[in-house]
Amino acid sequence: LNIGQWPACKTHILLKSCFQEIINKMVDLYTVSLGCVSGFHLLFGLGNIFKFPPYDPANFLVSGKPGTGATEIEKLLEFVFGLWYTGSITGVLLAFFYGSSASLRGSLVCPLFYHATVSIAALIFFDKYKICNKKKASGTVVGLFHALMASMFGYVFYMS
């Protein structure tokens, strides 16, 4: 059914208004930004914990060679990434669904700071110190990705 073809009555006007508001809220920049950072954090975090994509130890170099996930430092990094990404977004989601605007803004500070500083570090140091496997992604790509994430967190912070 085409909503625009419904008979003009109070129920029709109310339903059409509700549908339009739902659609408008679903595609605004705030919702898209929050959805993207949440989805990425959950996927990357759980992927590192349970070893499913986008987890790939070969993204980083260990002693100049692509990682395999077998060394102790790689296993530590997997835990740190997995727990940091899932833990930091859990606070944001709880504050979004159950908290106040102030609690949401407070929960956004840590991931915003993390992504902003990692983007700077990646752009300046990751290639220099041979941290990233350039066959997968350069430090510049990692830095720009984190800058995008920081921008989305910043936008959600500003609009909350």
C-alpha positions, -999 to 999 in steps of 0.1 A, spaced: 0 0 0 11 35 -7 6 56 24 -1 87 2 -32 69 -13 -49 63 20 -81 82 26 -77 115 43 -88 111 79 -73 118 113 -59 83 116 -43 85 82 -27 119 90 -14 106 123 0 73 108 16 92 79 32 117 103 45 88 125 60 69 96 76 100 82 91 108 116 104 73 120 120 74 86 135 108 92 150 98 125 164 66 110 184 83 84 197 114 101 234 120 106 232 115 143 217 80 141 240 70 112 270 81 131 260 64 163 250 32 144 283 31 125 306 36 156 285 11 176 285 -15 149 322 -11 142 331 -13 179 310 -44 185 322 -61 153 359 -53 159 358 -60 196 339 -93 194 360 -103 163 392 -100 183 377 -119 212 362 -148 192 385 -146 161 361 -138 134 364 -110 107 374 -82 107 400 -99 131 432 -105 111 465 -107 129 483 -101 96 472 -64 97 501 -58 120 538 -65 117 556 -85 143 594 -84 140 590 -71 105 567 -99 93 529 -101 91 514 -113 124 500 -148 129 483 -143 162 506 -169 178 529 -147 199 522 -136 235 521 -99 225 497 -106 197 474 -125 221 476 -96 246 467 -71 219 437 -93 208 424 -91 244 431 -54 248 414 -46 215 385 -69 221 378 -57 256 385 -21 249 362 -19 219 333 -38 234 337 -22 268 338 14 256 308 11 233 288 -7 260 289 24 282 278 46 252 249 23 244 237 20 280 238 58 283 220 62 250 192 39 259 188 44 296 207 75 306 205 112 303 221 135 277 249 143 302 256 106 308 258 100 271 282 128 266 303 115 295 304 80 280 315 94 246 347 111 260 368 80 262 362 66 227 364 102 212 397 108 229 410 73 219 401 76 182 414 112 179 448 103 195 452 70 176 445 88 143 473 113 151 496 85 162 488 64 131 494 92 107 527 102 123 542 70 136 526 38 123 545 37 90 577 50 105 578 23 132 565 -4 108 535 -12 129 510 -18 100 513 -43 72 512 -21 42 499 -49 21 467 -47 43 465 -11 53 491 17 57 494 39 88 477 67 68 446 45 61 444 35 98 449 72 108 422 84 84 398 57 95 402 66 132 398 103 123 365 94 107 355 75 138 366 104 160 345 128 138 314 106 143 319 104 180 325 141 181 293 148 162 273 125 185 289 143 215 281 177 201 245 169 192 237 151 225 
